[in-house]
Amino acid sequence: MNKLVMLLLLVFMIGCSTPTKTTSVKPNIVFIFADDLTYSAINALGNNEIHTPNLNRLVEDGTTFTHAYNMGAWNGAVCAASRAMIISGRSVWNVNQFRENWKQGRDIDKTWGKLMEAQGYTTYMTGKWHVDAKANSVFQNVTHIRPGMPGDAWDHFKMVERFENIKGTDTLPKDIMPIGYNRPISKNDTTWSPTDPKFGGYWEGGKHWSEVLKDDALAFVQKAKKSEDPFFMYLAFNAPHDPRQAPQKYIDKYPLESISLPESWLSEYPFKDGTGNGQDLRDEALAPFPRTPYATKKHIQEYYALITHMDDQIGEILNALEGTGKMDNTYIIFTADHGLAMGRHGLIGKQSLLDHSIRAPFMITGPDIPKGKKIAEDIYLQDAMATSITLAGAEKPDYVEFNSILDMIHKKEKSPYEAIYGGYIDLQRMIRKDGYKLIVYPKIDKILLYDMNEDPEEMSDLASNPEFKTKIDELFKELIAIQKQKNDPLDLNEFYQKVQ
């Protein structure tokens, strides 16, 4: 047989052979998002009072960024701003353009879910949304879409009218507040129960919302197990946002005598009114004014119980993912939309720029992620989006202002941010750099300076110490420069001249 015939035969045989189907090399990415979970509410990260065995698993099996921050918010619903930023990749003031476009159905292709879909991912979402874009336009597969918080009586409470009669008082009269607020007044206050389904909230629909999310996730994992396409899961718990409801056995894990008050606990934050944290703010109205040790511990008890209940659901999700046989090509990113005060500085909510309210846990696990590693470099929690895009093998779009954390893990690089910036409405501004944090309250002509290395609980204000005037000037000038870069609408130049 001559060479030409042999060559033609070989070509024919190759052409007629059945092609071998190749599996995708793109990794699966699972994003787990908590709501109102402060950085210090995980056992493996130093809180010996709370039980979080499955969040501990993520700490032990991966790398933790111990200083992950939310950039702030344009209103009291801090979670809405945080989620808009993480879906869009835009910073707190720049994201507003996207929000307006989303309402008109524009720029959906620039959202996190669509960017992952463009890389060949099957995308899935369940849980809390609270973003102006429609969830089912961002993700291919959507199950339950939850609102900003489980329903309660506050929406039906005419706050402005009712508070006008009690301004200046120390304690909000119990009879004018919705059930679940301004409580507990005393040990005999049993008007509300975190375990009774009659109060709705997390119990609406007959099954606790955290358990519903877990069931949703398990159902999708079973489908994904049979597919060779990479998947991206966005699992957003409402927990541990109030109303903090959990089954009784979780409350029983936390007897009050086992709960300690925060080191920075106060009965009242001295700057609460000038910073938007007065008794007319919904989050702060949850507990009585002034704060009492008993009321604070009850709120912490219910907070811990809801976290541990969520932790159990996360455990089942992790077990299901391990059961797919795909964990050697799966990354898990866990964080929260911001922190929560829970009694620190006399505050209950998240509408401040103190670390307890802007700092969240941040863990990542995966096949090449070091186990048990902790990195103290400052990041934004919204870096989760850019990180996933990098993991998917794509270039980060120019409009995404946040950054991948992978080089910090693998190349031991420094944070891409020279400073961390924060803003809340027009009432608070913050810059954190080189171990110091400067907080500005422009409405009350107040400046605070903290040495975060020596004073991580932010209890010793250094602003009045003349030794730190140069540091304050340096940070203030940089804050103003970052404001310009981030299109911050608040002009601090006049305030800066006033406090010189």
Protein Blocks (a to p, Z undefined) as FASTA:
>chain_A
ZZklmmmmmmmmmmmpccdddddfbdcddddddehiafklcfknopakbccfklmmmmmm
mccdfbdcdfbdfbfklmlmmmmmmmnopafklmmmmmmmmmnopaklmpmklmmmmnop
acddedjekiabdfklmpmbdcbdcdfbdcdfklmpcfklmmmmmgoiabdcfklpcehi
aiafblklckbcfkbmklgmmlgooiafklmmmmmmmmmmmmmmmpcbdcddddddfbfc
dcddddfklmmmmcfklpccdfklcfbdfklmmnopafkbfklmmpccdddfklmmmmmm
mmmmmmmmmmmmmmmmmmmmmmnopmmmcccddddfbdcfelpghiablmbcbfklmpcc
dddddfklcehiacfbdcdfklmmmmmmmmnopacdfklmbdcfklmmmnopacfbfbdc
ddehjlbccddeehiacdddfknopacdddfklmmnopaccklpmklmmmmmmmmmmmmm
mmmmnopabdfklmmmmmZZ
